Amino acid sequence: MSEIILENNEFLRQFEVKVSDSLARIEYAEQERKIFLTKIHIPDTVNDKSFEENFIIKVLEFIESKNLRVVPTSPRIAGFVRKNKAFKHLLPVGIKL
């Protein structure tokens, strides 16, 4: 799979990546220096198992570059952060997964 090019669609409040003829997206809500990652959608046409993980990493790196905190309310994203301790520093104080 080619490199992931992340777009932040602020109007629709979602991070987007074009995949073939489809759109993978992670929906979010922003509030007081925090981004709540609420839903992830990966098109059925994506067969690469590592795509979702790489997409989540790109989004978390973007959030970190903006000095924001992340609250993963999507179970799949929360599970990823739980397994990848390198991103736990992005959680707000008091949030444990």
C-alpha positions as CSV (number, residue, x, y, z in Angstrom):
1,M,0.0,0.0,0.0
2,S,1.2,3.5,-0.8
3,E,2.0,6.1,1.8
4,I,-1.0,7.4,3.8
5,I,-1.8,11.1,3.0
6,L,-4.0,12.4,5.9
7,E,-6.5,15.2,5.4
8,N,-8.2,17.0,8.2
9,N,-11.8,17.8,7.0
10,E,-12.7,20.4,9.7
11,F,-16.1,21.0,8.2
12,L,-17.2,17.4,8.5
13,R,-15.0,16.9,11.6
14,Q,-13.2,13.9,10.3
15,F,-9.7,12.8,9.3
16,E,-9.7,11.3,5.8
17,V,-7.5,9.1,3.7
18,K,-8.3,8.3,0.1
19,V,-8.0,4.5,-0.6
20,S,-8.5,3.4,-4.1
21,D,-11.9,4.9,-5.0
22,S,-13.1,5.0,-1.4
23,L,-12.6,7.1,1.7
24,A,-11.3,5.9,5.1
25,R,-12.2,8.2,7.9
26,I,-12.0,8.8,11.6
27,E,-14.7,11.1,13.0
28,Y,-14.0,13.4,15.8
29,A,-15.3,16.1,18.2
30,E,-13.1,18.8,19.5
31,Q,-13.5,20.4,22.9
32,E,-11.1,22.4,25.1
33,R,-7.7,21.2,23.7
34,K,-9.0,17.7,23.4
35,I,-10.0,15.6,20.4
36,F,-12.6,12.8,21.0
37,L,-12.1,10.1,18.3
38,T,-15.6,8.8,18.0
39,K,-15.8,6.5,15.0
40,I,-13.6,4.8,12.5
41,H,-14.7,3.6,9.1
42,I,-12.4,1.6,6.8
43,P,-13.9,0.7,3.4
44,D,-14.5,-3.0,2.8
45,T,-12.3,-2.8,-0.3
46,V,-9.2,-2.3,1.9
47,N,-7.6,-5.8,2.3
48,D,-4.4,-4.6,3.9
49,K,-4.6,-5.5,7.6
50,S,-2.0,-2.9,8.6
51,F,-3.9,0.0,7.0
52,E,-6.1,0.7,10.0
53,E,-3.2,0.7,12.4
54,N,-1.1,3.0,10.1
55,F,-4.1,5.3,9.7
56,I,-4.6,5.6,13.5
57,I,-0.9,6.3,14.0
58,K,-1.0,9.1,11.4
59,V,-4.0,10.7,13.2
60,L,-2.4,10.4,16.6
61,E,0.8,11.9,15.3
62,F,-1.2,14.8,13.8
63,I,-3.0,15.3,17.2
64,E,0.4,15.3,18.9
65,S,1.8,17.9,16.5
66,K,-1.0,20.2,17.5
67,N,-0.3,19.8,21.2
68,L,-3.8,18.4,21.8
69,R,-4.9,15.5,24.0
70,V,-6.9,12.6,22.6
71,V,-9.9,10.8,24.1
72,P,-10.6,7.6,22.1
73,T,-14.2,6.8,22.5
74,S,-14.2,4.4,19.6
75,P,-13.5,0.9,20.9
76,R,-11.1,0.0,18.1
77,I,-9.1,3.2,18.6
78,A,-9.1,2.8,22.4
79,G,-7.8,-0.8,21.9
80,F,-5.0,0.5,19.7
81,V,-3.9,3.1,22.3
82,R,-4.2,0.5,25.0
83,K,-1.8,-1.9,23.1
84,N,0.6,0.9,22.0
85,K,1.9,2.5,25.1
86,A,3.9,5.1,23.0
87,F,0.7,7.0,22.5
88,K,-0.6,6.9,26.1
89,H,1.0,10.3,26.9
90,L,-1.6,11.9,24.6
91,L,-4.4,10.9,27.0
92,P,-5.7,13.7,29.3
93,V,-4.8,13.5,33.0
94,G,-7.2,11.0,34.7
95,I,-8.1,9.0,31.6
96,K,-7.0,5.4,31.7
97,L,-7.6,2.7,29.1
